[in-house]
Amino acid sequence: MRDRMAVELSNLGNIGMTPGGGTNRVAYTEAFFKGRNYVQSVMEQVGLNTKVDAVGNLYGTTREGAGKKILIGSHLDTVPNGGIYDGALGVFAGIECIRRLREEGYPLIHPIEVVGFIEEEGNAVGGTFGSRCMCGQEIGAKEKSSMAAVRLTEEDVLSSRCDPNDFLCYLEMHIEQGGVLDKERLSIGAVEGIVAIIRFYATVNGQSNHAGTTPMYLRNDAMVKSCEIIQRLVQLVTAYDPSMVCTVGEFQIPYGAVNVIPGQAKFLIEMRYKNLEGMKEVIGQLQKEYAEPTLQLRQFLNQDRTLMDPRLTEAVEAVCQAQKIPYKRMYSGAGHDAINTARIMPTGMFFIPSKDGISHSAQEYSSAKDMAQGVAVLAELVKKIDRSEVL
Ligand SMILES: [Zn+2]
């Protein structure tokens, strides 16, 4: 069983493989379509009824079962030169779960539908585009203009929308991408929610001056001040809660020159945490310590968290406890298709470890044992849902 899924994952990973061993299956490229065709052929071998919607999401549904469907899946696209597990794992886990239940002789009451979403990574149109179309969510003006390049129309978007009443729930099994499970030697992360994100444009003001003639004690160097402010932010975040994170991923000195003391520095701050309030508290403290005009902050993103259905998080925990699988409850620091499904149907998500927490890289790796344990949890979870013990 372990081997079957590992072989399929590596077969898919080989499609679009780069010389360095990374996988290039960016949505709407030839490699993506080739990869999706392969997954569709696996679904058909398993006897699923398959279809591809107008924006390119792949579905495979069991003939067994009636009424509302249990939707299981993730995405089939990768980042440029990505890994073979991110996304694809959750799709193959759904297929493997069906095979496993059949081998056990479990009679499905409800059909299982496996979905392979397109364009989760946002390299062609926008992040989680495929699942947003399925869930009937807003497509931005900028995204609409990128759709033409991949030959999509607004009608395609509208016709890919699903009827939420057709589904009992959506389940997504994904690699953790954070290193916590690997480090703590845990097998499953029961996802409680997906983090809130805030982003700011930060400007630090000083006084530009001659770099040779101005003694150190007379300087008001915006670059040096920025370093101090960023260090302080890191300190505040770390002290607040080890699960809060902040990043300065872009930094710029306008009109910077080797012989000029920086008069201004501009950078971007991103923070992620399980709630907005905690982050606002930290930013408030930073602003108290560095008032304007030294530090000016302008917020440009305020994205609230997405909660998974607590009944499904609890059910994942219950399965782990019953099977004596070491697990922990956690928040996802990364966005997933589950954000969109959570708006229209009960959604549950869990992680398996990724070695050293690496993802979006040729080095991405999850062991066959961890994958098999993930599928075992998924299969038990599906049975409970199927028997109406959870929702
Ligand atoms: Zn992913």
Boltz pocket constraint, residues with backbone or C-beta under 6 A from the ligand:
constraints:
  - pocket:
      binder: B
      contacts: [[A, 75], [A, 86], [A, 87], [A, 120], [A, 174], [A, 335]]
      max_distance: 6.0
